[in-house]
Amino acid sequence: MMSSVPGSHANIWLKMLWAVIIYLALELVPALIAKEVLNKTVQELLGPYLAFAIPGVIFLPLTWWLRNWEKSVASPRWLALGWCLSMTLFISVFTAAVFYSGGELHLINSRDDVMYFVVAGVVGALAASFGMYNNVLARITERAARNKD
């Protein structure tokens, strides 16, 4: 479904670009705080910064795509499944970023980090997916009914 406003497609990408830039700038604040608190160099914090920045950069366009899919006549069950899968992906990647950064900055024992990652990643992602599906389905159905009126 195309908008009747000329150039609106380019405007969406410009908004997405600004959202990514703002997100990356906001991710920079905790990295600078960690630099001062942990007495690390910029080179040591580059990997952890990217590990935390990449999930958001992926998730912003994904949520935009899911919102556009929601505006179309998509099945609420498929849409809820899409939201749950995207959240599962986001939680898994974010958990990986936490454990990667902890290992790189020597905050987590490297011998135990794989076991903790598997437990936290699997349990967290599955709990979020199963717990969220019915909630998301109810909200999407409610929003679809509101838009029909």
QUIZI-V486369 format. One record per pair of residues at least 12 apart in sequence whose C-alpha atoms are under 6 Angstrom apart, sorted by the first residue. I is the first residue (numbers start at 1). J is the second residue. If there is no record, write none. Layout:
# QUIZI-V486369
i,j
I,J
I,J
This chain:
# QUIZI-V486369
i,j
48,101
51,97
52,97
80,136
80,137
84,129
88,125
91,125
92,121
95,121
